[in-house]
Amino acid sequence: MIRLTVEETNLLSIYKEGSKRALIENVNVALPFMDGEMRGFAARTLAKVEAMTEAEFAGLPIYAADEV
């Protein structure tokens, strides 16, 4: 099972629109507009998401940390 950090979960909460595919598309669209450090972080996070199965993704508690 792939584990996400709080920071990764927060990033994903910004771009999640329901499906794994939509999240991947949304992050990929945003990548060119991110600065270097953030782009690297987002790309690494995206690689983790892409490696997940649909079932693993569906089970992720993706929400912004301040909503906990």
ZAKERO-708304 format. One record per atom (N, C-alpha, C): atom name; residue number from 1; y, x, z. Coordinates in nm, 4 decimals. Example, Ala and Ser with C-alpha at 12.3 -4.5 7.8 and 13.67 -1.06 7.14 Angstrom:
! residues 2
N|1|-0.5690|1.3190|0.7800;
CA|1|-0.4500|1.2300|0.7800;
C|1|-0.3300|1.3200|0.7800;
N|2|-0.2250|1.2850|0.7080;
CA|2|-0.1060|1.3670|0.7140;
C|2|0.0030|1.2900|0.7870;
! end
This chain:
! residues 68
N|1|-0.1186|0.0842|0.0000;
CA|1|0.0000|0.0000|0.0000;
C|1|0.1250|0.0888|0.0000;
N|2|0.2186|0.0534|-0.0815;
CA|2|0.3436|0.1274|-0.0930;
C|2|0.4412|0.0751|0.0122;
N|3|0.5017|0.1669|0.0841;
CA|3|0.5981|0.1292|0.1878;
C|3|0.7397|0.1558|0.1383;
N|4|0.8290|0.0656|0.1738;
CA|4|0.9701|0.0791|0.1375;
C|4|1.0531|0.1035|0.2629;
N|5|1.1571|0.1832|0.2482;
CA|5|1.2499|0.2052|0.3579;
C|5|1.3464|0.0870|0.3664;
N|6|1.4223|0.0815|0.4727;
CA|6|1.5251|-0.0226|0.4868;
C|6|1.6251|-0.0118|0.3736;
N|7|1.6631|0.1094|0.3395;
CA|7|1.7596|0.1302|0.2315;
C|7|1.7043|0.0807|0.0978;
N|8|1.5776|0.1074|0.0721;
CA|8|1.5160|0.0609|-0.0525;
C|8|1.5087|-0.0918|-0.0556;
N|9|1.4720|-0.1506|0.0583;
CA|9|1.4658|-0.2964|0.0670;
C|9|1.6034|-0.3577|0.0431;
N|10|1.7066|-0.2972|0.1001;
CA|10|1.8427|-0.3472|0.0781;
C|10|1.8812|-0.3395|-0.0698;
N|11|1.8474|-0.2293|-0.1330;
CA|11|1.8773|-0.2154|-0.2761;
C|11|1.8068|-0.3245|-0.3558;
N|12|1.6798|-0.3446|-0.3286;
CA|12|1.6036|-0.4449|-0.4023;
C|12|1.6556|-0.5856|-0.3773;
N|13|1.7063|-0.6100|-0.2573;
CA|13|1.7577|-0.7443|-0.2265;
C|13|1.8779|-0.7791|-0.3139;
N|14|1.9505|-0.6788|-0.3587;
CA|14|2.0669|-0.7013|-0.4442;
C|14|2.0240|-0.7497|-0.5829;
N|15|1.9127|-0.6962|-0.6322;
CA|15|1.8720|-0.7216|-0.7704;
C|15|1.7563|-0.8198|-0.7846;
N|16|1.6994|-0.8644|-0.6747;
CA|16|1.5843|-0.9548|-0.6829;
C|16|1.6285|-1.0947|-0.7253;
N|17|1.5585|-1.1478|-0.8250;
CA|17|1.5834|-1.2841|-0.8726;
C|17|1.4532|-1.3618|-0.8785;
N|18|1.3572|-1.3223|-0.8006;
CA|18|1.2305|-1.3940|-0.7965;
C|18|1.1119|-1.3084|-0.8348;
N|19|1.1037|-1.2707|-0.9611;
CA|19|0.9849|-1.1998|-1.0074;
C|19|1.0034|-1.0485|-1.0068;
N|20|0.8915|-0.9806|-1.0057;
CA|20|0.8918|-0.8342|-1.0140;
C|20|0.9555|-0.7909|-1.1451;
N|21|0.9191|-0.8574|-1.2520;
CA|21|0.9729|-0.8227|-1.3840;
C|21|1.1252|-0.8365|-1.3889;
N|22|1.1782|-0.9458|-1.3323;
CA|22|1.3229|-0.9675|-1.3313;
C|22|1.3934|-0.8601|-1.2498;
N|23|1.3352|-0.8225|-1.1368;
CA|23|1.3955|-0.7181|-1.0536;
C|23|1.4002|-0.5867|-1.1303;
N|24|1.2907|-0.5507|-1.1951;
CA|24|1.2856|-0.4261|-1.2724;
C|24|1.3907|-0.4281|-1.3832;
N|25|1.4018|-0.5386|-1.4542;
CA|25|1.5016|-0.5502|-1.5604;
C|25|1.6432|-0.5377|-1.5045;
N|26|1.6699|-0.6037|-1.3915;
CA|26|1.8035|-0.6004|-1.3321;
C|26|1.8425|-0.4600|-1.2881;
N|27|1.7499|-0.3882|-1.2271;
CA|27|1.7802|-0.2510|-1.1835;
C|27|1.8010|-0.1622|-1.3047;
N|28|1.7175|-0.1757|-1.4058;
CA|28|1.7331|-0.0936|-1.5261;
C|28|1.8672|-0.1167|-1.5944;
N|29|1.9156|-0.2396|-1.5940;
CA|29|2.0467|-0.2698|-1.6524;
C|29|2.1573|-0.2029|-1.5707;
N|30|2.1419|-0.1990|-1.4413;
CA|30|2.2451|-0.1437|-1.3526;
C|30|2.2447|0.0092|-1.3470;
N|31|2.1325|0.0732|-1.3738;
CA|31|2.1218|0.2191|-1.3592;
C|31|2.2337|0.2987|-1.4278;
N|32|2.2712|0.2690|-1.5509;
CA|32|2.3758|0.3484|-1.6164;
C|32|2.5119|0.3398|-1.5474;
N|33|2.5326|0.2384|-1.4660;
CA|33|2.6611|0.2205|-1.3989;
C|33|2.6653|0.2814|-1.2592;
N|34|2.5545|0.3403|-1.2156;
CA|34|2.5474|0.4008|-1.0828;
C|34|2.5833|0.5478|-1.0912;
N|35|2.6393|0.6015|-0.9813;
CA|35|2.6680|0.7451|-0.9785;
C|35|2.5369|0.8220|-0.9648;
N|36|2.5425|0.9525|-0.9792;
CA|36|2.4236|1.0365|-0.9843;
C|36|2.3275|1.0211|-0.8685;
N|37|2.3782|1.0292|-0.7459;
CA|37|2.2924|1.0197|-0.6281;
C|37|2.2299|0.8807|-0.6172;
N|38|2.3110|0.7793|-0.6382;
CA|38|2.2614|0.6423|-0.6296;
C|38|2.1632|0.6136|-0.7428;
N|39|2.1914|0.6668|-0.8607;
CA|39|2.1017|0.6471|-0.9743;
C|39|1.9646|0.7061|-0.9447;
N|40|1.9621|0.8244|-0.8854;
CA|40|1.8350|0.8878|-0.8494;
C|40|1.7588|0.8064|-0.7464;
N|41|1.8302|0.7596|-0.6449;
CA|41|1.7693|0.6767|-0.5412;
C|41|1.7123|0.5485|-0.6015;
N|42|1.7891|0.4831|-0.6873;
CA|42|1.7448|0.3588|-0.7497;
C|42|1.6245|0.3837|-0.8402;
N|43|1.6249|0.4935|-0.9128;
CA|43|1.5129|0.5249|-1.0016;
C|43|1.3852|0.5505|-0.9219;
N|44|1.3977|0.6207|-0.8096;
CA|44|1.2800|0.6452|-0.7245;
C|44|1.2276|0.5148|-0.6653;
N|45|1.3190|0.4290|-0.6239;
CA|45|1.2804|0.2996|-0.5687;
C|45|1.2141|0.2145|-0.6767;
N|46|1.2696|0.2158|-0.7948;
CA|46|1.2142|0.1413|-0.9068;
C|46|1.0730|0.1895|-0.9396;
N|47|1.0493|0.3188|-0.9317;
CA|47|0.9155|0.3733|-0.9574;
C|47|0.8146|0.3181|-0.8565;
N|48|0.8568|0.3023|-0.7322;
CA|48|0.7686|0.2436|-0.6313;
C|48|0.7351|0.0994|-0.6666;
N|49|0.8353|0.0244|-0.7075;
CA|49|0.8139|-0.1164|-0.7434;
C|49|0.7213|-0.1262|-0.8647;
N|50|0.7430|-0.0436|-0.9639;
CA|50|0.6608|-0.0476|-1.0850;
C|50|0.5144|-0.0153|-1.0546;
N|51|0.4906|0.0658|-0.9511;
CA|51|0.3540|0.1034|-0.9141;
C|51|0.2820|-0.0056|-0.8347;
N|52|0.3554|-0.1042|-0.7887;
CA|52|0.2964|-0.2118|-0.7090;
C|52|0.2256|-0.3133|-0.7977;
N|53|0.1240|-0.3751|-0.7394;
CA|53|0.0616|-0.4882|-0.8073;
C|53|0.1513|-0.6097|-0.7870;
N|54|0.1274|-0.7135|-0.8638;
CA|54|0.2044|-0.8375|-0.8472;
C|54|0.1848|-0.8948|-0.7073;
N|55|0.0630|-0.8849|-0.6547;
CA|55|0.0342|-0.9374|-0.5209;
C|55|0.1106|-0.8589|-0.4135;
N|56|0.1154|-0.7260|-0.4274;
CA|56|0.1910|-0.6444|-0.3321;
C|56|0.3391|-0.6810|-0.3362;
N|57|0.3921|-0.6953|-0.4575;
CA|57|0.5327|-0.7305|-0.4720;
C|57|0.5617|-0.8662|-0.4101;
N|58|0.4751|-0.9626|-0.4351;
CA|58|0.4950|-1.0976|-0.3827;
C|58|0.4962|-1.0990|-0.2304;
N|59|0.4265|-1.0051|-0.1690;
CA|59|0.4200|-0.9993|-0.0243;
C|59|0.5327|-0.9210|0.0422;
N|60|0.6212|-0.8646|-0.0387;
CA|60|0.7316|-0.7858|0.0184;
C|60|0.8363|-0.8744|0.0855;
N|61|0.8786|-0.8355|0.2027;
CA|61|0.9887|-0.9078|0.2673;
C|61|1.1212|-0.8487|0.2188;
N|62|1.1659|-0.8885|0.1009;
CA|62|1.2879|-0.8325|0.0431;
C|62|1.4052|-0.9218|0.0783;
N|63|1.4876|-0.8718|0.1683;
CA|63|1.6118|-0.9387|0.2081;
C|63|1.7009|-0.8322|0.2677;
N|64|1.8292|-0.8541|0.2629;
CA|64|1.9257|-0.7572|0.3162;
C|64|1.9062|-0.7427|0.4667;
N|65|1.9226|-0.6206|0.5161;
CA|65|1.8985|-0.5925|0.6571;
C|65|1.9822|-0.6779|0.7512;
N|66|2.1036|-0.7152|0.7119;
CA|66|2.1879|-0.7943|0.8004;
C|66|2.1441|-0.9402|0.8076;
N|67|2.0459|-0.9793|0.7282;
CA|67|1.9950|-1.1145|0.7309;
C|67|1.8755|-1.1283|0.8247;
N|68|1.8324|-1.0188|0.8842;
CA|68|1.7141|-1.0198|0.9715;
C|68|1.7460|-1.0885|1.1017;
! end
